[in-house]
């Protein structure tokens, strides 16, 4: 999760195709923890963002509001993990 958070600190990296890869990597990593249930808040938030990002075109830019929310969700997910 730190990698995705670091990516979002760089203002040039708000394109969907760049952010989506980092968030999907988190989703894949979380899926490898058998004790982490699908309804866990970490999974719910990350799965939500994967769905949101995959619904967009790769050339889309993520809005400032979405970036702020994604940063907060990543941070709280990391703390909850």
C-alpha positions in Angstrom: 0.0 0.0 0.0 2.9 2.3 0.6 3.9 2.1 -3.1 0.4 3.2 -4.2 0.4 6.0 -1.7 3.8 7.2 -2.8 2.6 7.1 -6.4 -0.2 9.4 -5.5 2.1 11.9 -3.9 3.6 12.6 -7.4 1.2 14.9 -9.2 2.0 13.6 -12.6 0.7 10.1 -11.8 -3.1 10.7 -11.7 -3.7 8.7 -14.9 -6.0 5.7 -14.5 -3.6 3.3 -16.2 -0.8 4.2 -13.7 -2.9 4.2 -10.5 -4.9 1.1 -11.4 -1.9 -1.1 -11.6 -0.8 -0.1 -8.1 -4.2 -0.7 -6.6 -4.6 -4.1 -8.4 -1.3 -5.1 -6.9 -2.6 -4.3 -3.5 -5.7 -6.3 -4.2 -3.6 -9.3 -5.3 -1.4 -9.0 -2.2 -4.4 -8.9 0.1 -6.0 -12.0 -1.5 -3.0 -14.0 -0.4 -3.8 -13.5 3.3 -6.2 -16.4 4.2 -7.2 -14.8 7.5 -8.4 -11.6 5.8 -12.1 -12.1 5.1 -13.6 -10.6 1.9 -15.9 -8.3 4.1 -12.8 -6.9 5.9 -12.7 -3.1 5.5 -9.3 -3.3 3.7 -10.7 -5.6 1.1 -13.9 -3.7 0.7 -12.1 -0.4 0.1 -9.5 -1.8 -2.3 -12.1 -3.8 -4.3 -14.2 -0.6 -4.6 -11.3 1.3 -6.1 -10.4 -1.5 -8.5 -14.0 -1.4 -9.7 -14.0 2.4 -10.0 -10.6 2.5 -11.8 -11.4 -0.4 -14.2 -14.7 1.3 -15.2 -12.7 4.3 -16.5 -10.7 4.5 -19.7 -6.9 4.0 -19.3 -6.4 7.6 -20.6 -8.7 9.2 -18.1 -7.3 11.3 -15.3 -8.5 10.8 -11.8 -10.2 13.8 -10.3 -8.7 15.7 -7.3 -11.6 14.5 -5.2 -11.1 10.9 -6.2 -7.3 11.2 -5.4 -8.0 12.6 -2.0 -10.5 9.9 -1.2 -8.2 7.2 -2.6 -5.3 8.5 -0.5 -7.5 8.4 2.6 -8.8 4.9 1.9 -5.3 3.6 1.3 -4.1 5.1 4.5 -7.0 3.8 6.6 -6.7 0.4 5.0 -3.0 0.3 5.8 -3.7 1.2 9.4 -6.6 -1.3 9.7 -4.5 -4.1 8.2 
